[in-house]
Amino acid sequence: MESHVHLPYRRRTPMAEQGRQLMTVVLDSLTASAVLLIVIMGLTLVLGVLEVINLAHAGFMAVGVYLTYALLRHGTGFFLACALAGAGTAVLGLVVEFLVVRRLYRRPIDTILATWGIALVIVQIITLVAGSQDKSITVPISGTLTILGTRYAGYQLLLVAIAAGLVAAMGLLVRFTEVGRTVRLVMSNEVMARGLGIDTTRVRQATFVVGAGLAGLGGGLIGPIESVSPQYATTLLIPAFLAVLVAGPSVSGMIIGSVVLATIETVFATYADPTYSTVVLVLSAVVILRFAPRGLGLSR
């Protein structure tokens, strides 16, 4: 007697479709890495010089995106609006550094608590001024581009290029300019820097201001792909702070850490369960820090 075993039907995905799916994951990973880099550049800079994690960073990003939104409504071009928002946020960073942060140097726990409080104040002020309703920023570059047979949003690809440009500029500034050498000296040995006549307080102030400006610029650039609300960028805080810890105070570590964590989160969310992607991200960071406690940077 012949026996027939009926196996469940399994649809086979054509090779071309598999290739497009893989390419989409690669492009998603690149975009996520670019967003993470844009978010953490200011955080990494402040961590390297001030040796504190600036919890006001998300608040500065919110200020940047709302300034961008306001400027766009008055007819300013998108990229000029982002640049002006970054400058405006840098001015706010100058005020915050002068009134609060400067008095808390060498007290990292107090600085973390103070910057957290500043972030809460910023959120409340934005809510009072602009309301709690979500807003949106129109994507400045519409349409898609075809990459190896895969169509992908043009603005997200532009974000990858912008992130690469900003990181390159930051690396060149740190490595090959007098300002960069001064910052690296303060990072490595502040006592020696003071002995050489460097005003380390001014260096710290400038670093915090630049970090705030980068946060504002990043807030505007990421605005078209994120929902704009007073709680803007809070969903990026966990991966951002994990990336900063994994990166350490170096440009190379910032790049490697962002790419590694963004790729892990994207791949897990695509092929497994996105609900647990944050948990996997935290566990991955713990494992990386176990074997590389000083960060993933190739040099200090």
C-alpha positions in Angstrom: 0.0 0.0 0.0 1.5 3.3 -1.1 1.8 6.0 1.6 1.6 9.6 0.7 3.1 12.1 3.1 1.8 15.6 2.5 4.5 18.1 3.5 3.4 21.7 4.2 3.8 24.0 1.2 6.8 26.2 1.4 6.9 29.1 -1.0 10.4 29.5 -2.5 11.6 33.0 -2.9 13.4 33.6 -6.2 17.0 34.4 -6.1 16.4 37.9 -7.4 13.9 38.6 -4.6 16.3 37.3 -2.0 19.0 39.6 -3.5 16.8 42.6 -3.3 15.8 41.8 0.3 19.5 41.4 1.3 20.3 44.7 -0.4 17.4 46.4 1.4 18.8 45.1 4.8 22.3 46.4 3.8 20.9 49.9 2.9 18.7 49.9 6.1 21.8 49.1 8.1 23.7 51.9 6.4 20.9 54.4 7.0 20.6 53.4 10.7 24.4 53.7 11.1 24.3 57.2 9.5 21.5 58.3 11.8 23.3 56.9 14.8 26.5 58.7 13.8 24.7 62.0 13.3 23.1 61.6 16.8 26.3 60.6 18.7 28.9 62.9 17.3 28.3 65.6 19.8 27.9 63.1 22.6 31.2 61.5 21.8 33.0 64.9 21.7 31.6 65.9 25.1 32.4 62.5 26.6 36.0 62.7 25.3 36.8 66.1 26.7 34.4 66.6 29.7 34.2 62.9 30.6 30.5 63.0 31.2 27.5 61.7 29.3 25.3 64.7 28.4 21.7 63.8 29.0 20.6 67.2 27.7 21.6 66.0 24.2 18.1 64.8 23.3 16.7 68.1 24.5 19.2 70.0 22.2 18.1 67.8 19.3 14.5 68.7 20.0 15.4 72.4 20.0 17.2 71.8 16.7 14.2 70.1 15.0 11.7 72.7 16.2 13.9 75.6 15.1 14.2 73.8 11.7 10.4 73.4 11.6 9.8 77.1 12.4 12.4 78.3 9.8 10.9 76.1 7.1 7.5 77.6 7.8 9.0 81.0 7.1 10.3 80.0 3.8 13.9 79.1 4.6 15.5 76.3 2.6 15.8 73.0 4.4 19.6 72.7 4.7 20.0 76.4 5.6 17.3 75.9 8.2 19.2 72.9 9.7 22.5 74.9 9.8 20.8 77.9 11.5 19.1 75.5 13.9 22.5 74.1 14.8 23.9 77.6 15.4 20.9 78.5 17.5 21.3 75.3 19.6 25.0 76.1 20.0 24.0 79.4 21.6 21.7 77.6 24.0 24.6 75.2 24.8 26.8 78.2 25.6 24.2 79.5 28.1 23.7 76.1 29.7 27.5 75.6 30.0 28.0 79.0 31.5 25.1 78.8 34.0 25.2 75.1 35.0 27.7 72.7 33.5 30.8 74.8 34.2 30.2 74.6 38.0 30.0 70.8 37.9 33.3 69.9 36.2 35.0 66.8 37.7 31.6 65.9 39.3 30.3 63.5 36.6 27.3 62.2 38.6 26.1 65.7 39.4 26.6 66.7 35.7 24.6 63.8 34.5 21.7 64.7 36.9 21.9 68.3 36.0 21.9 67.7 32.2 18.9 65.3 32.7 17.1 68.1 34.5 17.9 70.5 31.7 16.5 68.0 29.2 13.2 67.9 31.2 13.0 71.7 31.3 13.6 71.9 27.6 10.8 69.4 26.9 8.4 71.4 29.1 9.3 74.7 27.4 8.8 73.2 23.9 5.4 71.8 25.0 4.3 75.2 26.3 5.4 77.1 23.3 4.7 74.7 20.4 2.1 72.3 21.9 2.2 68.6 22.4 0.8 67.6 19.0 3.1 65.8 16.6 4.4 67.7 13.6 6.1 66.6 10.4 8.8 68.0 8.2 8.6 67.4 4.5 11.4 65.3 3.0 13.5 67.8 1.1 14.4 65.2 -1.6 11.5 63.1 -2.7 11.7 60.0 -4.9 13.9 56.9 -4.8 17.2 55.8 -6.3 18.0 52.4 -7.6 21.0 50.7 -6.0 22.0 47.3 -7.6 18.4 46.7 -8.6 16.9 47.9 -5.3 14.9 51.1 -5.1 15.6 53.1 -1.9 14.5 56.5 -0.5 16.8 59.2 -1.9 16.9 61.3 1.3 17.9 58.3 3.4 20.8 57.7 1.0 21.7 61.4 1.3 21.8 61.1 5.1 24.5 58.4 4.6 26.5 60.8 2.6 26.0 63.7 5.0 27.0 61.5 8.0 30.2 60.4 6.1 31.0 64.1 5.3 30.5 65.2 8.9 32.6 62.4 10.3 35.3 63.0 7.8 35.3 66.7 8.7 35.4 65.9 12.4 38.3 63.4 11.9 40.4 65.9 9.9 39.7 68.7 12.4 40.8 66.5 15.3 43.9 65.1 13.6 45.3 67.8 11.5 44.5 71.2 13.0 45.9 73.1 16.0 42.4 73.1 17.6 42.3 69.4 17.3 45.7 68.9 18.8 44.7 71.2 21.7 41.6 69.2 22.3 43.5 65.9 22.2 46.0 67.2 24.6 43.3 68.2 27.1 41.7 64.8 26.7 44.9 62.9 27.4 46.5 65.1 30.1 44.6 68.1 31.3 47.2 69.0 33.9 50.0 69.1 31.3 47.7 71.2 29.1 47.3 73.7 31.8 51.0 73.7 32.4 51.5 74.6 28.8 49.3 77.7 29.2 46.2 76.2 27.6 42.9 77.6 29.0 41.3 74.2 29.6 38.1 75.8 30.9 37.7 77.6 27.5 38.4 74.3 25.7 35.7 72.5 27.8 33.2 75.4 27.1 33.9 75.3 23.3 33.5 71.5 23.3 30.1 71.6 25.0 28.9 74.4 22.7 30.1 72.4 19.6 28.4 69.3 21.0 25.1 71.2 21.4 25.4 72.6 17.9 25.9 69.2 16.4 22.9 68.0 18.4 20.7 70.8 16.9 22.0 70.1 13.4 21.4 66.4 13.8 17.9 67.1 15.1 17.0 69.0 12.0 18.6 66.6 9.5 16.8 63.6 11.0 13.5 65.4 11.3 12.0 64.3 8.0 12.3 60.6 8.9 11.2 61.0 12.6 8.0 62.1 14.2 8.5 65.6 15.6 7.3 66.1 19.1 8.6 67.5 22.4 9.9 64.0 23.2 11.8 64.0 19.9 14.9 61.7 19.8 14.1 60.0 23.1 13.7 56.7 21.2 17.2 57.1 20.0 18.7 57.6 23.4 19.3 54.0 24.3 21.2 53.0 21.0 23.0 56.4 21.1 24.3 56.0 24.6 25.2 52.4 24.0 27.1 53.5 20.8 29.0 56.1 22.8 30.0 53.6 25.5 31.0 51.1 22.8 32.9 53.7 20.8 35.0 55.3 23.5 36.4 58.8 23.0 37.7 58.4 19.4 36.4 59.0 15.9 37.3 55.5 14.7 35.5 54.0 17.6 32.5 56.2 16.9 32.3 54.9 13.3 32.8 51.2 14.2 30.5 51.3 17.2 27.7 52.9 15.2 28.0 50.5 12.3 28.2 47.4 14.5 25.2 48.3 16.8 23.0 49.7 14.0 23.7 46.5 11.9 22.9 44.2 14.8 19.6 46.0 15.5 18.6 46.1 11.8 19.3 42.5 11.1 17.6 41.2 14.2 14.5 43.4 13.6 14.3 42.2 10.0 14.9 38.5 10.4 13.7 37.9 14.0 11.4 39.9 16.3 11.8 43.7 16.3 10.1 43.7 19.7 13.3 42.4 21.3 15.8 44.3 19.2 16.6 46.7 22.0 17.3 43.9 24.4 19.7 42.3 21.8 21.3 45.7 21.3 22.0 46.0 25.1 23.4 42.4 25.3 25.6 43.0 22.3 27.0 46.2 23.9 27.7 44.3 27.1 29.6 41.6 25.3 31.6 44.2 23.3 32.5 46.1 26.4 33.5 42.8 28.1 36.2 42.3 25.5 36.9 45.9 24.6 36.3 47.9 27.9 38.0 51.0 26.5 35.9 51.1 23.3 36.4 50.0 19.7 38.6 52.8 18.6 41.7 52.0 16.6 43.6 54.7 18.2 43.3 57.2 21.1 
